C-alpha cells in the first residue's frame, strides 16, 4: 500500500534517450508546476507486475525552466536486472499518465554558499546538474567532478561544459580515469 499523499496526474509530454541507459522524461502536471528548489525530487507511482509501487526521481535542471514551460524533467536509469520500476518508466510513451506527488527536497542547496565542490557519479548527476547551473549563475566559485563508466554516460555533459568550462572535471572509467576524492578535498581552500 502506498502512503497517503497529494497525488496528481502528470502527462508524459516527451521522452528522450540521454544515453544508452538513461532516459529523460518531460512530465506536465495537471495542476501546474509547483515551486521547488534544485535538489528536489518527485514521488512517482509506477506499476510493476500489476501493483503500484513508489519511486523517487530527482528533478533535473533549474526550477525557473520548469516553471517557464510548465513541465517537470526527470531522468531514469534503466536497471538490468532490477525490481521493475525503471523498466516500467522506460515503457512510458508521450500521452501516458502518471501519478506524481511533490516536489519535496531533502537535498537542498543552501542559500548562502561561498564556494562548492560538487561530486556526481553516473545517474547521481540528476540533482547535482541543477545545483551546478544555479551556483554558476550566482557566480559562486565551484568545481564539479563528474564520473561515469564511459563517455556516452556523461549525460548533461555538453550543457555543463558550456556553463562551467574548466570548472567541470570528468572522470571516465573506460579511459582509466579515477576520481581522487582525497586530492579534490585537499585542494579546497581552508
C-alpha positions in Angstrom: 0.0 0.0 0.0 1.3 3.4 -0.9 1.5 6.2 1.8 -1.3 8.8 1.7 -0.1 12.0 -0.1 -1.5 14.5 -2.5 -1.2 12.6 -5.8 -1.9 14.4 -9.1 -1.9 13.3 -12.7 1.0 14.2 -14.9 1.1 13.6 -18.6 4.3 12.3 -20.2 4.9 15.0 -22.7 8.1 13.7 -24.2 10.9 11.2 -23.7 14.5 11.4 -24.8 17.3 8.9 -24.6 20.1 10.9 -22.9 22.5 7.9 -23.0 22.2 4.2 -23.8 21.0 3.6 -20.2 19.4 7.0 -19.2 16.0 8.2 -20.5 14.8 11.7 -19.9 11.0 12.3 -19.4 9.2 15.6 -19.5 6.0 15.5 -17.3 3.2 18.1 -17.5 1.3 18.0 -14.1 -2.4 18.6 -14.3 -2.2 21.3 -11.5 0.9 23.1 -12.9 4.4 23.1 -11.7 4.8 23.7 -8.0 7.7 25.8 -6.6 10.8 23.8 -5.9 14.5 24.2 -5.3 17.4 22.5 -7.0 17.9 19.1 -5.5 14.2 18.3 -5.2 12.5 15.1 -6.3 9.1 13.8 -7.3 7.4 10.7 -5.9 6.1 8.7 -8.8 3.7 5.7 -8.8 4.9 3.0 -11.1 3.1 -0.2 -11.9 5.3 -3.3 -11.6 3.7 -6.7 -12.2 0.2 -5.3 -11.6 0.9 -3.5 -8.4 1.6 0.2 -7.7 5.0 1.0 -6.2 6.6 4.2 -5.2 9.8 5.6 -6.7 11.6 8.9 -6.2 13.2 10.8 -9.2 15.3 13.9 -8.9 14.0 16.9 -10.8 16.5 17.8 -13.5 17.6 21.4 -14.3 16.6 24.8 -12.9 13.2 25.5 -11.3 12.7 28.6 -13.5 13.0 26.4 -16.6 10.3 24.0 -15.3 8.0 27.0 -14.5 8.6 28.6 -17.9 7.5 25.5 -19.8 5.1 24.1 -17.2 6.7 20.7 -17.0 9.0 18.7 -14.7 12.0 16.9 -16.1 13.3 13.7 -14.6 15.9 11.1 -15.8 15.6 7.4 -15.2 18.5 4.9 -15.4 17.5 1.5 -16.7 18.4 -1.1 -14.1 19.1 -4.5 -15.5 18.4 -6.6 -13.6 16.2 -4.5 -11.4 12.9 -4.7 -9.5 11.0 -3.5 -12.5 10.5 0.3 -11.8 12.9 1.5 -14.4 11.6 -0.9 -16.9 8.1 0.5 -16.3 9.3 4.0 -16.6 11.2 3.2 -19.9 8.0 1.8 -21.3 6.2 5.1 -21.0 5.3 7.0 -24.1 4.1 10.5 -24.8 0.4 10.8 -23.8 0.7 8.3 -20.9 -0.4 9.5 -17.5 1.5 9.0 -14.2 0.5 9.8 -10.7 3.1 12.0 -9.0 3.5 13.8 -5.7 5.8 16.5 -4.6 8.2 18.1 -5.2 10.0 17.5 -2.0 13.5 18.5 -1.1 15.7 16.5 1.3 18.9 17.6 -0.6 18.6 21.4 -0.6 21.3 23.7 -1.8 22.0 26.3 0.9 21.0 29.8 0.0 24.4 31.1 1.1 27.3 29.3 -0.5 30.8 30.9 -0.7 32.4 28.1 -2.7 31.5 24.5 -3.7 32.9 21.2 -4.7 30.2 19.1 -6.3 30.6 15.4 -6.9 28.4 13.1 -9.0 28.7 9.6 -10.4 26.5 8.3 -13.2 22.8 8.9 -12.7 23.7 10.8 -9.5 24.2 13.9 -11.7 20.4 14.5 -11.8 20.2 16.6 -8.6 23.7 18.0 -9.0 23.1 19.3 -12.5 20.7 22.0 -11.3 22.9 22.8 -8.4 25.9 23.4 -10.7 23.8 25.6 -13.0 22.4 27.6 -10.1 25.8 28.2 -8.5 27.3 29.1 -11.8 24.5 31.7 -12.4 25.2 33.1 -9.0 29.0 33.2 -9.8 29.9 31.1 -6.9 33.4 29.6 -7.2 32.8 25.9 -7.8 34.2 22.7 -9.2 32.1 19.8 -10.4 33.7 16.3 -10.5 31.6 14.0 -12.7 32.4 10.3 -13.0 30.9 7.9 -15.4 31.6 4.4 -16.9 32.1 5.8 -20.4 31.8 9.0 -22.4 28.3 8.1 -23.5 27.1 8.1 -19.9 28.1 11.7 -19.2 24.5 12.9 -19.5 24.2 16.7 -19.5 27.9 16.9 -20.1 27.7 19.4 -23.0 25.4 21.8 -21.1 27.6 21.5 -18.0 30.8 22.2 -20.1 29.1 25.3 -21.6 28.0 26.6 -18.2 31.2 25.6 -16.2 34.1 25.5 -18.7 37.2 24.2 -16.9 35.3 24.1 -13.6 33.9 20.7 -14.8 36.2 17.8 -14.4 35.1 14.5 -15.9 36.4 11.0 -15.0 35.6 8.2 -17.4 36.3 4.7 -16.2 36.6 3.3 -19.8 39.6 5.7 -20.2 41.2 4.5 -17.0 40.4 7.8 -15.2 39.7 7.8 -11.5 38.3 10.5 -9.3 40.6 11.0 -6.3 38.3 12.5 -3.6 41.1 12.9 -1.1 43.0 15.1 -3.6 39.9 17.1 -4.5 39.1 17.8 -0.9 42.8 18.6 -0.1 42.8 21.2 -2.9 39.9 23.2 -1.4 40.8 26.5 0.3 40.6 26.4 4.1 
